[in-house]
Amino acid sequence: DATRDRAPRFSPDGTMITFYSNKSGPYEGWSVRRDGGDRKPLTAIPDKDFLFTMFSPDGRRVLAVLAEHGWMIGPAGAPLTLQSGTVTKAPTVGAGAFLPSIWSRDGRWLSGYIFTPSGGYAGNALYDVAAGAVKKLSDDGVGEQMAWMPDQKRVLYFTANGKVMIQDIDTLARREVEVRLPLPPDEDFNIFASPDGKTI
């Protein structure tokens, strides 16, 4: 359609896709079936702009990132409102703020990027959902997303010069991955991995 529909994410069962769209004016979270039917709003706060929107790995909660540097998590099944969702202010990491873009498949982490006041990227970080604590992973990561490997202990990300790095989230040890791709793939340095970790 003519609206700006962005950042698709599959639901845990693979039957739906979540995304954010300006269909109703400001950017809000939406879901739609894989065949394009049954389009539904996931957020209902008209004076806010939302970005990445996704279901938790168990499908019971919805996360929607606020463009005003924070995010909301609330129960799935009805659109998020200020009454139904819990707002988390973006944690400060150095001179920037952490914003999530992916929920790890084990449900423990929100992975994302450190966004600077000037509008640039200052690395990658993780947010422990249960503990409410942020952990910086790198300062050379660019883009908004990291790809999770199947063990949920390693992530892949791009550096500004187009290198693909793999990093252990516990030890922070990392190394370059030799891949033959037309790098970088897009201006946002998007990267995802298949669930078996064999394809990026």
C-alpha positions as CSV (number, residue, x, y, z in Angstrom):
1,D,0.0,0.0,0.0
2,A,1.0,3.7,-0.1
3,T,1.9,3.9,3.6
4,R,5.4,3.4,5.0
5,D,5.5,-0.1,6.5
6,R,8.8,-0.8,8.1
7,A,11.0,-3.3,10.2
8,P,9.1,-6.6,9.7
9,R,9.4,-9.2,12.4
10,F,7.8,-12.7,12.3
11,S,5.7,-13.8,15.3
12,P,7.1,-16.7,17.2
13,D,4.7,-19.2,15.5
14,G,5.5,-17.7,12.1
15,T,1.8,-16.9,11.2
16,M,2.0,-13.1,11.5
17,I,4.4,-10.2,10.9
18,T,4.8,-7.2,13.1
19,F,6.0,-3.9,11.8
20,Y,5.6,-0.1,12.3
21,S,3.6,2.1,9.9
22,N,2.3,5.6,9.4
23,K,-1.1,4.2,8.1
24,S,-3.0,6.1,10.9
25,G,-0.8,9.2,11.0
26,P,2.0,8.8,13.5
27,Y,4.1,5.7,13.4
28,E,2.4,2.9,15.3
29,G,2.9,-0.8,15.7
30,W,0.8,-3.2,13.6
31,S,0.5,-6.9,12.8
32,V,-0.7,-8.7,9.7
33,R,-1.1,-12.3,8.7
34,R,1.4,-13.7,6.2
35,D,-1.2,-13.5,3.4
36,G,-1.7,-9.8,4.1
37,G,-5.0,-10.1,5.8
38,D,-6.3,-9.2,9.2
39,R,-4.2,-6.1,9.7
40,K,-4.4,-5.0,13.4
41,P,-2.9,-2.2,15.5
42,L,-0.5,-3.2,18.2
43,T,-0.3,0.2,19.8
44,A,-3.0,2.8,20.6
45,I,-1.2,5.9,21.7
46,P,-1.9,8.5,19.0
47,D,0.5,11.2,20.3
48,K,3.5,8.9,20.3
49,D,5.7,7.6,17.4
50,F,6.7,4.0,17.6
51,L,9.5,2.1,15.8
52,F,10.4,-1.6,16.1
53,T,7.4,-3.6,17.2
54,M,7.6,-7.4,18.1
55,F,6.2,-10.2,20.1
56,S,8.1,-11.8,22.9
57,P,9.4,-15.3,22.1
58,D,6.5,-16.9,24.0
59,G,4.0,-14.7,22.2
60,R,2.5,-13.4,25.4
61,R,3.8,-9.9,25.3
62,V,4.4,-7.1,22.8
63,L,7.3,-4.7,22.7
64,A,7.2,-1.4,20.9
65,V,10.1,1.0,20.8
66,L,9.2,4.7,21.3
67,A,10.9,7.2,19.0
68,E,11.3,9.4,22.1
69,H,14.0,7.0,23.4
70,G,12.4,4.3,25.4
71,W,10.1,1.3,24.9
72,M,6.9,-0.3,26.1
73,I,6.1,-3.9,27.0
74,G,2.6,-5.1,27.6
75,P,0.3,-8.1,27.2
76,A,-0.5,-9.3,23.7
77,G,-4.1,-9.6,22.5
78,A,-5.0,-5.9,22.6
79,P,-3.3,-2.7,21.5
80,L,-0.7,-1.3,23.9
81,T,-1.9,1.7,25.8
82,L,-0.3,3.8,28.6
83,Q,-2.5,1.9,31.0
84,S,-1.7,-1.6,29.8
85,G,2.0,-1.2,29.0
86,T,5.1,-0.6,31.1
87,V,7.4,2.2,29.8
88,T,11.2,1.9,30.1
89,K,13.3,4.9,29.6
90,A,16.3,4.3,27.3
91,P,19.3,3.6,29.5
92,T,22.3,5.8,29.1
93,V,25.5,4.1,27.7
94,G,28.4,6.5,27.5
95,A,27.3,9.6,25.6
96,G,24.4,7.7,23.9
97,A,21.2,5.9,24.8
98,F,20.4,2.2,24.3
99,L,17.4,1.3,22.1
100,P,16.3,-2.3,21.4
101,S,15.6,-3.8,18.0
102,I,15.6,-7.6,18.5
103,W,14.3,-9.8,21.3
104,S,16.5,-12.8,21.7
105,R,14.9,-16.2,21.1
106,D,15.5,-17.3,24.7
107,G,13.6,-14.2,26.0
108,R,16.4,-13.0,28.2
109,W,17.9,-10.2,26.2
110,L,16.8,-7.2,24.1
111,S,19.6,-6.5,21.7
112,G,20.1,-3.2,20.0
113,Y,22.2,-0.1,19.4
114,I,23.6,2.9,21.2
115,F,22.2,6.0,19.6
116,T,24.0,9.3,20.1
117,P,22.5,12.8,20.5
118,S,23.9,13.7,17.0
119,G,21.9,10.9,15.4
120,G,24.7,8.4,14.9
121,Y,25.6,4.9,16.2
122,A,28.1,4.3,19.0
123,G,28.1,0.5,19.2
124,N,25.9,-2.3,20.3
125,A,24.5,-3.3,23.7
126,L,22.2,-5.8,25.4
127,Y,19.4,-5.2,27.9
128,D,18.7,-7.9,30.5
129,V,14.8,-8.0,30.6
130,A,14.6,-9.6,34.0
131,A,17.4,-7.6,35.7
132,G,16.7,-4.3,34.0
133,A,20.4,-3.8,33.3
134,V,22.2,-2.8,30.1
135,K,25.5,-4.3,28.9
136,K,27.7,-2.7,26.3
137,L,29.1,-5.1,23.7
138,S,31.1,-2.9,21.3
139,D,31.8,0.6,20.3
140,D,32.5,-0.1,16.6
141,G,29.1,-1.6,15.7
142,V,27.0,0.3,13.3
143,G,23.3,-0.2,12.4
144,E,20.4,-1.0,14.6
145,Q,20.5,-4.8,14.6
146,M,22.7,-7.7,15.5
147,A,22.0,-11.3,14.4
148,W,21.7,-13.9,17.2
149,M,23.4,-17.3,16.7
150,P,21.5,-20.4,17.8
151,D,23.3,-20.8,21.1
152,Q,22.0,-17.3,22.1
153,K,25.6,-16.6,23.4
154,R,27.0,-15.0,20.3
155,V,25.9,-12.2,18.0
156,L,27.0,-11.0,14.5
157,Y,27.2,-7.3,13.6
158,F,28.7,-5.0,11.0
159,T,31.4,-2.4,11.6
160,A,31.5,0.9,9.7
161,N,34.0,-0.5,7.2
162,G,31.7,-3.4,6.3
163,K,33.4,-6.1,8.3
164,V,31.2,-8.8,9.8
165,M,32.1,-9.6,13.4
166,I,31.1,-12.4,15.7
167,Q,31.1,-11.8,19.4
168,D,30.6,-13.8,22.6
169,I,28.2,-11.8,24.8
170,D,29.7,-13.2,28.1
171,T,33.5,-12.8,27.4
172,L,33.1,-10.0,24.8
173,A,35.7,-11.9,22.7
174,R,35.2,-11.2,19.0
175,R,36.7,-12.0,15.6
176,E,36.0,-11.1,12.0
177,V,33.9,-13.5,10.0
178,E,35.1,-14.1,6.5
179,V,32.1,-13.8,4.2
180,R,31.7,-13.0,0.5
181,L,28.9,-10.6,0.3
182,P,28.3,-7.2,-1.5
183,L,29.1,-5.3,1.7
184,P,27.5,-3.4,3.2
185,P,24.1,-4.7,2.1
186,D,22.2,-1.5,2.8
187,E,22.7,1.9,4.4
188,D,21.4,0.7,7.8
189,F,23.8,-2.3,8.0
190,N,20.9,-4.7,8.6
191,I,21.9,-8.3,9.4
192,F,19.9,-11.4,10.5
193,A,20.7,-15.1,10.9
194,S,18.6,-18.1,10.2
195,P,17.5,-20.1,13.3
196,D,20.1,-22.8,12.6
197,G,22.9,-20.2,12.3
198,K,24.0,-21.5,8.9
199,T,22.8,-18.5,6.8
200,I,23.0,-14.8,7.3
